[in-house]
């Protein structure tokens, strides 16, 4: 166990080094760490873009449909709809830690809030403004523009916060409490999501728990045992405590005292459980017993989302196949100029039924690529580690260009249209890669593999194989149509920037 002297030394070192202390905190840093800052920023952005959308909609309808501005809605209508939107967005919890919300949750909540706002606005117009002029064309145009601009505003704000966090600005100083194993799992979960909103300033370990010796991967100062959390809080700038279950000494009694004390200190507490982290369930707080009730999402919602996924696959598969057909003669000529050989490469993968199937890609490697790998032992060993090679010497010059902008992937749309692949899903694996997934293989094969997925947009080829496995499991556990839409949108952005490709 750490000595009292070493604990105090670690706490003083943390206090002097962590951004946000009296020595290093600037006015800008204090503003970013103020809890109301993100709420004000999101609130102002929402009202601005909804007002802007209204102004644009008025002029579009007036220009293209020749409807006078005075005939589209009452004068000074903004005095009504601005507070109306503000109230509805607030009721949909649009301002409860919006910067910490997962992107698919942000997309779902924003779409539902804007849709409910406009439906409520239409109904209220018939009551409060029955005798006033209204244009249904303006309302429809306003809804479409308002939804697009609000999503653009909110995701721009998320990008700004993400950029600030990567530079160390605006992070929430956080203490981790629990076993070394539980803390490592929590950090790993945030790592695969590339979430940088917390500034981990130290750990308090349950030294009685198995495996609680600080591992080298922890890379955090150990400030003492879990029983010394209050001393650690008062000697550091911590704003959040994360308790990693099941490392809770003396059971509920210790945790209850911690929660009561942190309530008095107005300190945020998060309780992490690896069981709950892998269960994609809805929950609610039972006010009578104080317990939490977990329940599955409605069956109709899951059926609707799966149906939408199939429609998205068929539509995008058809459009992508047309683009691939147009690319075939261009890519064929480019490949033949450098080296004679086949246009396509048949890539094997394990399908949901466990059988080996194939999808097509434009060939990017030399014809003798397999022989090169067989002759070079060092290259073969590097390939076994990740089943990918950085600066692969077997890739042709035109192949590097095709890979950089993912043009080689377009023939896979034929397999999406056929139904062998999905647009978004876990990554495809070859038979020899199955051992990497171990007991998780059945979960991987429960979903149709995708052309793109969580792994591709969160790191692509820059991740380790172990990270790929964890990212695939994360996607399977948390799948929703909203997550697919986010991944598809991120894929377009990543491909346009050629990020993570080689």
N, C-alpha and C positions, 0 to 999 in steps of 0.2 A: 504494500500500500504506500502511496505517496506520503512523505513526511509533511508536517505542518509548515516547515520552513520552505520546502520546495513548492508547496501549494501557494503560499503567499508570494514567492518569487515569480511564479508563473502568472498569477493574477496581476501583479504590478507590471510585468512585461506586456501582458495583453492590454492593460489599460493605457499604456504609453504608446502602443503601436497601432491599435485599431483605429481606422478613420472614424470620426464621430466623437472622439474624446475632446476634452477642453483644449488640448494642445493643437489638435489638427482640424477641428471642426470649423468650417467656414460658414458664412451666412447661407450660401447656396446649398451646402450639405444639410444644414439644419432645416431649410425649406423643403428639401426632398424627403427628409425623414419625418416631417410633420404629417400625421395620419390623414389630415384633411386635404393635403395637396393633390393626391390622385383623384379624389372625389370631385374637387373643384375643377380640375383640369378636364376630366371626362364630362362633367356636367356642362361646362362652358362649351366644349367641343360639340356635344350633342345638340344643344340649343342653336348653336351657330349654323351647323350643317342642315338642320331641319328648317330653319328660317331661310337659309340660302336655297334649299331645294324648293321651298314654296315660291320664292321670288323667280327662280328659273322656270318652274312649272307654269306660272302665270304668263310669262313672256313667250314660252314655247306654244302654249295653247292659243294665245292671242295672235302669234305670227302664222302658225300653220293652219289653224281652224277659223281664224278671223273672228274670234269671240272677244268682245271688249273686256278690258280689265274689270270694269264696274259690274259686269254681268257674271263674273266667275266666283266671287265671294264678297261678303259685306266689307265695308271700309273698316280699317283698323281691326281687322280680324286677328292680327297677331296678339292683341291683348288677351284673347281667349285661348288660342291654341298653344301658345308658348307655355303658360302654366299648366295646361292640360297635359301636354307631352311630358313635362317635368314630373308631374305626379305619377303618371303611368309608368315611366321609366324607373322611378324610385320604388314603386310597388313591386316591380319585377326584379328588385334587388340589383339594379344596374350599377349601383354605386357602392356595393359592399365589396371592398378590396378588388376592384376591377383589374388592377395591375397584376394580381396574383392568380387570376383565374386562368384555367387551361384554355387554349385557343378554340377548341371545338365547343366548350361550354359557353365561351363568349359569343361565338357565332349563333348557337342555338338560342341563347337568352336574348340577344339583340334582335334576331329575326322575329321571335315571338312577341317581344315588347313592342316593336314598331308595328307589327301586324295588328296586335290588340289595340294599340293607340289609334290607328286609322279606323278600325272598325268602330271603336267607341266614339271617335270624332264624327263619323258619318251618322251614327244613331243619335248623338247629342245634337247634331245640326238640325235634325227634324223636330227636335223639341224646343231648343233655344232660339233657332234662327229659321223657323218654319216659313216665315213670310219674306225671307231674304233670298237673293239670287245665289245659286250655286251651280257650278259646272262639274258634272261627273267626269269629264275628260281631264279637268284640272286636278281633281282628287286622285284619279288613277295615275296620272303623270307624277304628281307630288309624292304618292306612295312609293313608286319605283325609284325615283331620284332620292327620296329621303332614306330609303333602306340602303341603297348603294353608298350614298355619301356618309351615312352614319357608320356603316361597317368600315369604310375607308378611314374615317376619323378615328374610330376605336382601335383598329389594327395599326394605324400609324402611331398612335399613342403607345401601344404595346411595343412597337419597334423602338421608339425613343427610350422607353424604360429599359428595354433589353440592352440597348447600346450603352446607356448610363451604368447599368449593373456590371457589364463587362469591364468597364473602366473603374469600377469600385465605388461609383456614386449611387447614393440612395438605397443601398442595401440595408436590410434590417439586421442589426447586430443580434446574434442568436447563440444561445448556449444549448448544447446537446447533453441529455441526461439518459443513462441507461447502460446496457452492456455494450462492449465493444462491437459485438456481432450485430446487435440491433441498430446501433449508430451507423455502422458501415452499410447496412442494408438501406437505411434512410438516405444516406449520402449517395449511394449508388442509384436509387430511384430518381433523385433530382438530377444526377449526372446524365443519365440516358435521355432525359427530357431537355437537357441544356438549360436548366433553370438556375439563374444566378441571383435571385432576389434576396437570398440570405447571406449574411456575412458571418460565417461560423468562427467564433472567437475562442472557443474552448469546449472541453468535454468533461463531464462529471460521471465517473464510472461506478457501476455496482461491482466492486471487487470480489463479491461473494459468488457472482454468477459465473458459470463455466465460460471459458474463453474470453474473459474480460481484461486480460493483459493487453495493453495498448499495442495493436498491430502496426507495422511500419506504414501501412496504407492510410492510417488515421490522419496523420499529418496535422494534428491539432494539439495544442498544449493541454495536458491533463491537469485540471484545476482542483482535483480532489475527488472525494466519493460523492454519491448521490445525496447523502445526508447533509452535505455542505453547500447545497445549491443557493441558499439564501445569502450566505457569505460571498459566494461567487457573483451573485446578481448585484450586490451593493458595491463590489469592488471592480466591476466592469460596466461598460455601457450597454449591457444586454437589454433588449426590448422584447425578446421572444424566448420562451423555453420550449424545447422539443423533447418530450419524454418518449423514449423508444421502448414500447411494450415488447416482450413480457418482463423486462427487467424492472419490476416495481417491488422494492423491498417491503416486507410486512403487508403486502397486498393493498386492498382498498384504503386501509387506514392511512398509510403514508401518502397515497395519492390524494385522498380527501383533504388532508392537512395542507398539502401543497397547493391545491386548487383554492382553498379558502384563503390562504395567505397571499397568493398571487392576485386574487380578486381585490384584496385590500391594497396591494401595491400597484393595482391597475396594470398588470403585466400579462401579455398574451401567452397562452399555453397551447401547444399542439401535442396531441397524443398519437404516436405512430404505431401501427400494428401491421406486420407483414401479411396477416390474414385479411384484414380489411383492405389493404393496398391492392390486393389481387382480386377482390370481389367487386364487380361493377354493379352495385346495388343502390337503389334509392333508400333513403332513411328519413326518419322523423323522430323528434324528441317527445317521449311520453311525459306529459306534465304531471301526471298523478304519481307515477313510480320513479320518475327521473331517469328511466332507462331509454336506450335508443332502439327503435324498431327498424329492422332492415327488411326490405321486400324487393322482389323482382320488378322490373319494368313491365308495364302492361303488355299482354301478348299481342294485342292489335298494333301497338306501337312498333314492336319488333318485326311483325309481319309486314307492316307498311314500309319500314326502313329497308328490309331485305328486298321488297318489290322495287323500291326506288333504286336500290343498288343494281338490280338486274337491268332496269331500264337504262340507267346511266352507262352500264357496261355495253349494252347493245348499241346505244346511240353513238357513244364515243368510239366504240369498236368499229362501227361502220364508217364514221368520218375518218378515223385514223387509218383504216384499210385503204380508203380512197387516196389519202396522202401517200401511203406506202407505194401504191401502184404508180403514182406520178413520179415518185423518187427512183423507182427501179431502173429506168433507162439511164438516168443521170449517174446514179451510183455505179451501175454496171460499167459505163464508159470510164469513170474515174478509177475503178479498181483494175480494169484491164490495161489501162495505160501504165500502171506501175508493175503489175504482175499478173500473169495469166492464172486462171483458177476459177473455182465456182463463185457465184455471186452471194449465195446464202451459206450460213453455217447453222447446222441443226444442233440445238442445245438440249440436252436431256434434263429432265427434272422429275421429281417424285410427285405424282398427283395425289389428290385427296383419297383415292381408293388404294393407294400404296403402289400402283403400277407406274412404270416409267413411261412418260410421254415426252414429246418434243415440241419445241417452238423454234421459229426461224429468226435469225438476226442477219444483218448484212455482214459479210465476212470482213474482219478487221486485222486478221493475222496472216502471216505467211503460210503458204501451203504446207510447208514442212514444220509447222509449229510444234506438233507432237514429238517429232524426232529431236528437235532442239531441246525440248524439256527432258527427254529420255537420256540425252547425252550429257547434260549439265547437272551434276549432283547438287551443287550449291543452289542453282535456280529451282531445282525440284524441291529442295528442303524449304526454301522461301515460300513456294507455292503451297506446300502442305499446311503451313501455319494459318493462312487466311483464305486459301483457294482463290487468291487474287495476287497480282504482281504489280508493284509500283515500278514505273519505267520499264515495262515488259519489253525485252529486246525482240520478241516475236511479232510485235505489232508493226504494221506497215505505216508509211507516212500518211497515206490517205486514211488508214485505219485510226490513227491518232486524232485526226480531224473529226471523223465520224463519231468516235467515242467522246470527244470533248463536248460536243453539242448533242450527244445521245441520238444521233441520226441512225446509228446501227440498230437501235431498239424498235424502229417503226414497224418492221415485219411482225412483231409480236401482237400488233393489233389484229392480225388475222386470227390468232389464237383466242383473243378476247371475243371477237365476233363469233367464233366457233363455240365458245363456252369453256375452253380448257383453262383459261386464265381470267382473272378479274383485272379491272383497271387499278384498283388499290387492294392490297392484301399483304400477307407475309411474303418475304422473298422466296423465290424458287430455290430449291436445293437439289444437288445431284445425289445419287445413291450413296456415294462415299462420304458425303457430308452428314448423313443421318446420325452418326455416332456423336457428333458435337452437341446434339440436342438431348441425348439421353432420355430421361423420363418425360421430357417436354415434347417429344416427337409427336405423340398422339394429339396434343393440343395444337401444334403447328399445322397438322394435317386436317384439323377440324374446320379450317378456313381455306377457301380457294386461294392459291398463290396469286400475287399481283404483279403487274408491270412496274408499278411503283409502290412504295410503302413507307412506313414510319422510319425504317433504317435508312432509306435513300435520302429522305429530306432532313434527317437529323445528323447525318455524318457521311453517308455514302461510303466510298472506299477508304475514308480516313479513320474508320472505327476498327477495333479489334474484333475477332470472331466472337469472343465471349460477349461483347457489347451487342453484336448483331442478334445473338440468341435472346438476350434480355429485351432488346427492342421489339423483336417479333412477339415475345410473350406479353409485353406491355400492350401492343396493338390488339392481340387476341382478347386479352382481358377487358379492354376498354372500347371495343369496337362500337361505333355508331355511324350513321350516315353523315353526321356532322363532322366526325373525325375524318372520314373519307374525303369530304369536300375540302377540308383544311389541307390534307396531304396532297390532294390533286392540285390545289392552288399553289402550294409551296413547291411542288415539282416543276411547274411551269417557270417559276422564279429561279429555282436552282439551275434548271437546264439553260435558261437564258443567260445566266451568269457563268455557266460552265463550272459551277462550284462543286468541288469534291470529285471531279472526274479525272481519269488519267488513262 
